[in-house]
Amino acid sequence: MISVQPGREPATFHAKVRQPGLAWLKAKGWDELPALPPRAKTKHYWSKCLPELLAAYDSICAYASLRIHPVTGAHSVENFAPKSRAPALTYEWSNYRLA
């Protein structure tokens, strides 16, 4: 099995993902909720960090420990702590996993 270590937060993450994400949560009034309302949808600001996530995890899926090949594999961001139960972590690098 391939060991998958958490990747370092990119220098641009705060400006590209965290700031707009937290501002959006605050505008919705969801920034201090312990859980999101049922069927709530969040903005996909994390997609702006997919290239950095691929690099940080060396293109290895955090769950399957398999390499995600650019031609054959699709990659996405998974929130380790679910967005519905931990809205404050929705836009936190430490909560993201490459899947």
Secondary structure, DSSP 8 states (H G I E B T S, - for coil): ----------TTHIIIIIHHHHHHHHHHT-TT-SS--TT-----GGGGGHHHHHHHTTTB-TTT--B--TTT----EEESS-TTT-GGGTT-GGGEEE-
